[in-house]
Amino acid sequence: MDERDWRALKRQSTRRRLTEAAFELFDERGYAAVSVGDIAARADLSVPTFYAYFRTKEHVVLPDQDLDWIADHLAAQPPGLPLPEQLRLGLQAMVAGLDPVQEQHLLRRWRYVRADAGLQLRGADRENRSARVVVEALGVDIATAEGAADVVVVVACLRAATAALLRWAATDGRHPLAELIDEAFAALRSM
């Protein structure tokens, strides 16, 4: 193993330690009652080390998204479909790509989001960033009437996806996320 691989593994391990320490504390005390210092201490690391991996405590629960991954899932959808259907299928592909451990981890994250207004704001920020990526991936020209309409559709679809994730958390994962996404998009179509 070369040094770059070793460093990457070490970074992943440290990030995982911090995340698991944070989640344990959030489960014990609730998100709002846990400080960055608490997380670092539980992980047996320093506060500066925490900030080397996460900008804020919110980023532990909702880290920056891999925006290329989102664009790739969208680009993989059949051309010519209506925009909402492209987005729904892209979201379904993302969900289908989750293994059971990743799915449980995602559910845990969205339980925290559902319970905390600050995390809900962070979720809205992520929606906005995702919308910009989707709009760019589609080559939308916001200066045109069609482009402006496409932006509205993208934002509504991403909000529907967030609503599905929050509902999934509210039901403690009893309903498959893919079905909840379909229901949210069906609600959009019915308007």
Summary of the structure (lengths in Angstrom):
residues: 191
radius of gyration: 18.3
end to end distance: 55.5
largest distance: 55.7
contacts: 536
relative contact order: 0.10
helix: 77%
strand: 0%
